[in-house]
């Protein structure tokens, strides 16, 4: 990938993963064009960097491109994809493009059901602030630097490895991390959890010669899996006899403290300005990776304490009249439980607003979702957010989910269909010492943004 005169076109350039790769290629000197259905913050940032972005998909958008990049979300009958194939322009999946970038350097690939974005953001920030100048490609924006990507001159490439569609099997990293394994995205694995676990095992087996695999020993599936894995495996955890262990954990209001031990020896203590026990695991994975990169325990701890998180990961959007408004990407039952648990450390009354995403995920995890809200004081469930083209599954709807939540985890639950109705309800019903947390992988974040405006006396339409 040394021909920086090449023209690369991205179909769906405004997504987090696609925009991150596009930004890195821009910074490497490539000519970058792209298209998306609407303008957004990430496309505006790419335009400011020198990309040409078309709004709307048209066949002639791909004219002159040497390479076309697409993502799994793209429909097969997309006019730009069909035109590229007609013109015999090489067409690459996003993961293939990322693999080209990663496999040429020392790739650090972070996989797992939860924690990918936070862990990769933390690794990138610690490396960046210790002058390692990494390239990073992340599925969310790092709050500290207001970006999700950068082309660095250093030897490391930090990137998320997406298990959802199996595309993480394109990578052959120097360091592979798996934070945890859950039964999610089973629609892409024939509904078979065993096939998903096999894919993780294959991912971990694909590290380069001399590389390292880093896994969480507290995860029962990973604990079972490492018995069968070859190569150099480093483990971390809280409850187990892992190589690296977090001890003396102190959970606080929007912060956490703990000690890091290696094989029983204290290395350092860590202060993390983002809450929740789940972030201890993310920080431990970061600690190991940055140690392998040559940084000392003190260098790592000194930068972790400045980490402000990734956007949509327990992101504080406002605090008005002692009402705290937070937004989070949590879209899986385990993530919902972890997020609400982190919120409880504030000692505020928790109003949890959840927007289910995808009929398939809701179908596969219906029972687990119903048990995820016990720590909230009030629960609001919106209509299911479904991407274009997804078929509705009979019997899978928010009303039934509310009914089951009421039986299994929280009787104070209600269905409020739309974002506008949720915002109106909250603005009338929240009060001092409440914490409102919006959760979901769709567009529920708009409720949190609008609520902060309303609490500040600003009336603004969606």
HELIX and SHEET records of a PDB file:
HELIX    1   1 UNK A   16  UNK A   27  1                                  12    
HELIX    2   2 UNK A   41  UNK A   49  1                                   9    
HELIX    3   3 UNK A   59  UNK A   62  5                                   4    
HELIX    4   4 UNK A   79  UNK A   86  1                                   8    
HELIX    5   5 UNK A   94  UNK A  103  1                                  10    
HELIX    6   6 UNK A  116  UNK A  129  1                                  14    
HELIX    7   7 UNK A  167  UNK A  170  5                                   4    
HELIX    8   8 UNK A  186  UNK A  188  5                                   3    
HELIX    9   9 UNK A  193  UNK A  205  1                                  13    
HELIX   10  10 UNK A  220  UNK A  225  1                                   6    
HELIX   11  11 UNK A  277  UNK A  292  1                                  16    
HELIX   12  12 UNK A  297  UNK A  304  1                                   8    
HELIX   13  13 UNK A  333  UNK A  344  1                                  12    
HELIX   14  14 UNK A  359  UNK A  364  1                                   6    
HELIX   15  15 UNK A  366  UNK A  370  1                                   5    
HELIX   16  16 UNK A  398  UNK A  408  1                                  11    
HELIX   17  17 UNK A  419  UNK A  429  1                                  11    
HELIX   18  18 UNK A  445  UNK A  455  1                                  11    
SHEET    1   A 5 UNK A  52  UNK A  55  0                                        
SHEET    2   A 5 UNK A  31  UNK A  36  1                                        
SHEET    3   A 5 UNK A   7  UNK A  11  1                                        
SHEET    4   A 5 UNK A  67  UNK A  70  1                                        
SHEET    5   A 5 UNK A  90  UNK A  93  1                                        
SHEET    1   B10 UNK A 147  UNK A 150  0                                        
SHEET    2   B10 UNK A 135  UNK A 142 -1                                        
SHEET    3   B10 UNK A 156  UNK A 160  1                                        
SHEET    4   B10 UNK A 106  UNK A 111  1                                        
SHEET    5   B10 UNK A 175  UNK A 178  1                                        
SHEET    6   B10 UNK A 212  UNK A 216  1                                        
SHEET    7   B10 UNK A 232  UNK A 237  1                                        
SHEET    8   B10 UNK A 244  UNK A 252  1                                        
SHEET    9   B10 UNK A 255  UNK A 262 -1                                        
SHEET   10   B10 UNK A 265  UNK A 272 -1                                        
SHEET    1   C 6 UNK A 315  UNK A 320  0                                        
SHEET    2   C 6 UNK A 323  UNK A 328 -1                                        
SHEET    3   C 6 UNK A 434  UNK A 439  1                                        
SHEET    4   C 6 UNK A 349  UNK A 354  1                                        
SHEET    5   C 6 UNK A 378  UNK A 381  1                                        
SHEET    6   C 6 UNK A 413  UNK A 415  1                                        
END                                                                             
